[in-house]
């Protein structure tokens, strides 16, 4: 088979999409070692992003500028208010469309289009192009942003216009995929058509990254280290987690002696949290580091890794770091809403707690500390789900169904 991957983010700096898109390419090669896999990289930043290490047959990379001409900026201020249409969005999407339109469609059997961020520029760049009939488009998050359960965006005419435009793309594409059953179900309903969204979970392959030259960042650590590396956006509540941890160590002096909670945050809440919990020496706020350094630290120094979702009642996304943790095979705790993809995957295990219930969080933290103290054998309940065998099974079925409908 001849595959083309159109990607927007393959960075090794730690972006979720960069991590899972690189791993997607790696898993695709392992699944179809004799197939041709070409890459068209439409990025909005400079730098080669270590593309040479990816297992592809050929690559073309283009830097797409997001700089908007002054005249369009002025017109847009009036235009989107009157017509609920963004000239800025349209201008940027056209820059992507020029590159996608130039791709020789007959050279490929299947095209995977992977976007990044909240703007979906790579996918929207294929608007009304014939390439969509061979395209499997990936929704990493809800689009438009209003439908993200952690968003505070209001429903406007502009959001509805974006919804209408994306519906055209959904109908014209060969298939649509998302990383979670919840999101696939919601997007199928949102776009109101007979075009089902299929689920292909995020994947992580450490072979898509070079961590051999990364050194340990910390020379000393407690016997048991709980870590959180990441952001605190879209309704994530770290306060309740730290309060639950304090509850655990205050109840048992042994836990206070042998554990630590290390946070490397990319968040405007860093200073607030550091000040609030400065009296607790077990809680360490450290500077954020590169993804490769973070990966090395979690692989070799973390005993329990924290996954943090929103504090509301519902989440339909699958955090990108879940695949990373599954790939590392590390003990973890997911702080998630009662209705969520993580709850679906982990119900009945010790590895999930309610994001709104401090007792639930503290109980599970204590259970995992005890497991780690006794060095109990840990078999990740999600390792196979995020493995290459399951990936190939899903892709095989997806391509068969796609072919039967052409």
N, C-alpha and C positions, 0 to 999 in steps of 0.2 A: 504493500500500500504506500501511497505517497501522502504524507501529512504536511500541512503548513500550520505553524503556530504564529499568530499575530499577538504580540504581547506589548504591554505598556510599562511594566515594572519588573525588572530582573535584578534589582539592586541587592547587594550583600550587606547593606547597612542596617537592615533590621525591619524594613517595612513588611507588613504581613503578606501583601501581595507578592513582593519580591521573593520572599521565602517560599511560598506555595507555588508560584509560577516556575521557579527554577526546579523545584522538586517535581512538579508536573512533567516537565521536559525529561527529567532523569527517569521517572517511572515509565513514561511513554517509551523511551528507548529500551528499558529493561523488558517491557511487555512485548515490544515489536522490534527485536534486534535487527531484523533484515529489511525493515521498511526504511524509506527515505523520510527524514524529518528535517524540514527547512524552517528557518526563523525569519520573520520580519519584525524588527524591534522598533516600535514607534514610541520614543521616550521624550519626556519633557525636561530633561536635565542632561548635563554633559558628563562624560566619563564612560569607560568601556564596560564597567560593572563585571569584569572577569568573565565575559561571555565566552572566551576561548576555551574555558574548562567544561562548557556544557556539551553533552553528547549529541551534536547536531551535524547535519551534512553540509549545510550552507547557511549563511546569515547575511542579512542586510539590516543596517541600523540607521535610523534617521532621528535627528533631534527636531521635535515639533515645538515651535515657540508659542508660548501663551500670551505674548505681548500683543495687546489690542491696539490697533491704530486709533489715534486721537479722535478722528471723525466718527468712528463707530462708537466710541465711548460716549460722545456727546449725544448722538442719535439714540443710543440705547436707553438713556435716562428717561426719554419720553416714550420710546417705542414699546418697552415692556409693560409700562403702566397702561397704555392705551390698548395694546393688542395681545398682552400676556405672552409675549414672544421675546426671547433674548437674542439680540444681535451678537452679543459677545459669545454666547454658547455656539451660535451658528457659525461664526467666524472660525473659532478654534476647531470645531468639528469638520469644517471644510478642509482644514490643513491636514487632518488625518485622512479624509476621504480621498485626497489627491494621491496619497501614497498607496492606499488600499486599491483604488481604481486601477493603478498601474500593474498590479499583480496579475500574471497570466493564469486565469482561472482553470484552463484545461490541463495545467501541470499537476493538479492535485485532486485526490479523491476526497479528502476530508480537510476542513479548515477549522481550527479552534481559535476563537477570538477571546482573549482575556484582557479585561480592562483593569483599572486601578482607581482608588479613591472613591469619591462620591459623584463624580461627573460622568463616568462611563463614556469617555471621549472616543476610545478605540471602537467600541461597539456602535456608538452613534455615528461614527465616521463611515460605517458601512451602510448607512441609511439609503434605501432604494437602489443599492448596487446588486448586480447579479451574483456576486460572491456569496450572498446570504443563503442561496439555495444549497450550498455545500457546507454552510457554517454551523458549528455548534458553539453557541454563545454562552459565556459563563457569567452568572450573576453572583458576585462574591458577597454582596449586601443587598438590602432592598433598594429599589430605585422607582420613583424619585425618593429623595432623602426623607420626605415627610412620613413615609411608611416604615421608617426605621423606628422600632419601639423605644429606642433610647434618645431619639431626636426631639428637639424643641422647636422644629420648623413648623410654621403655620401652613395650613392648606390654602394656597393662593391660586389665582388663575394661571400663573407661570408654572406651578407644580403640576396642574392639570394638563397644561399643554405638553409638558415633558412626558407625562403619562401617555398621552395620546400618540406622541411621536414614537415612544418606545414600543407601543402596541403594534405599530406597523412593522417594526423590526422583528418582534416576537413572531408575528404571523408569517413573515417572509423567510425566517431562518429554518434550517433543517431540524434543529433541536435546540432546546434551552436546558441548561443545567444550573444547579446551585449546590452548595456544600452541605445543606441540611434538609432533612425531610420537612421540617416546619416551614422553612423558607420556600421550598419547592411547592408545597401546598398553597402557601399564601400568594406567591407570585402567579400560580395558575389561576387562582380566583381573581386576583387583582386585574390581570389583563383580559379576563372575561372571554376566553376563547376555548376551542377544543385542543389547543396546543399545550400539552402537559409539560411541566418542568420535571426533569429527572434529577436524581440526587447523586452527585459524585463528591464525596467528602474531600476536604483539604488533605494534602499529603505532605510529608516531609522526608527528604532523603539527605542524610548527612554527607553523602558523596557529592552532592551538588555544591558543597562549601569546603573550603580549605581551612581547617582549624589547627593544622599541625604545627604552625609557627606561633601560635598564641600561648602565652605563658599564664600561669595562675596569677590572678589579680590580687588575691589575699593570702598572706602567708599563715595567718592564724584564723581558726574558726572554732565554734563550739562543737560539742559532740554531735548535736542534732541541729541542722540549719534549715529553717523554712525560708523560702525566697519568693519574691515577686519582682519580675522584670516587666515593665510595660507602662501603659498610659492609664489615665483615670477618666477618660471621656465617656460620653453617652450613658450617664447614670451609674457609673461604677462607684461604689461606696466603700472606701478603704477604712473609714473610721470604725464601722461595725466589726470588721475583721480584726483590727488591732485591739479593740476593746474586748473581743472574745479571747484573743491570745493572752491579754493581761489577766483576764479572769482565770485562765488555765494556770498561769505561772504563779498567781497569788494564792491559788488553792493548794499548790503543791511546791514546796521549796526545792525539791529535786529537779522539777521541770525548769524552774528559774535558773538553777545552777548549770544545767547541761544544754539548754536550748538558746537559740537566738533567732530573730526575725529580721532578715535583710531585705531592704527595699531599694531597688534601682528604678527610680521613677522618671518618666518623661511627662511631666505634668506641671501646670501652674499651681497645683496644690502642694508641691514639694515643701515650700517654706512653711506653709500653714501646718502641715502634718508634723514636720520636724520640730516646730516650736511646741505644738500640743503635746507631743509624746517625748519631750526632751528629758523628762525625769526617769525614763525607763531605759536603763543601759542595755537591756536585751534587744531593744528595737534599734536597728542601725539604718540610717538613711545615707546611702552612698550615691555618688554621681552616676548618671546613666553612662553606659559604655556602648561600644559598637556591638552589632549582632554577633559577630564571631567571638568576641570576648565574652559576651553574655552567654552564648551557647557553651563555650568552654567552662565557664563558671558553673552553669547549671548541670552540666554533665559530670563534673568532677567534684563539686563542693556542695551541691544542694542535696538534701535528704528528703525534703518535701517541697514540691513546687506548687504555688498557688495559681489557680485560674480564677479570674474575677469577672463576672458578668454584671448586668444592670440590677438595680435594687427594686425593680418594678415587679409586676406579676407575670410578665411574659417576655420571652426572647426567642426570636426565630432564626438567629444567626448561629454560626459555628465559629468560635474564635480561632484564628489561624494558629495560635500557639498550642492548641490542643494536639494537633498533628505532630508538632515538635516534641512535646512531652511524651506522646505515644512512641515516637521514634527513638527517644532517649531511654525509654523503658523505666522512667523514674516514678517513684511514689508521688502522688499529687492529691490536691483537694480542689474541687470545683465549687465555687460559691455562685449559685445560679438561682434564677426564679423557679417557682414551682412548675410553671409550664415553659419548657425549653427543650432544645435539642440535647443539651447535656443531661437533662433529667431523663430523657428517653434512653440515652446510651448507658446511664449509670444507675438507674433506679435499682434499689435493693443492695447497693454496695456501700462501703465506708468512705467513698471518695467523692461524695457530693453533699452539700449543705445548703440550706435555704438562705438566700441573700437578704432576707428580711428578719431572720430569727437568730439572735445572738447565741441562744442556748444550743441551737442546732450546730452553729459554727464551732463553738467552744467544745462541744462533745466530740465532734469529728476531729478537731485539732488534737485533742487529747488521745483519741484512739490511734491516730497516725503516729504521734510521738511514742506511744507504747510499742507500736509495731516496729518503729525504727530502733528503739532502745534494745529490744529483744532480737533485732536483726532478722525479723520474720521474712521468709521468702516472699518476694513480691512478683506476682504475675499480672501485668497490666490488663485490665478488662477491656481495653480498647485497642490493644496493639494490632490484632488481626484485622480489625475494622479499617485501620489506617495503613494496612500493609499493601505491598505491591501485588499480591495475589488477588485481593479484593478489588484493587484498582483495575487490574486487567479484566476481571470478570465483569465489572460494570461497563468498562469501555467496550468490550466485546459485544455485550448485549445492546449497548447504545448504538454501535455501528450497524449491527444487524437490523435493528428496528428502523434506523435511518435509511438503510438501503431498501428495505421493504416498502418504504413510503415514497421513494423517488419516482 
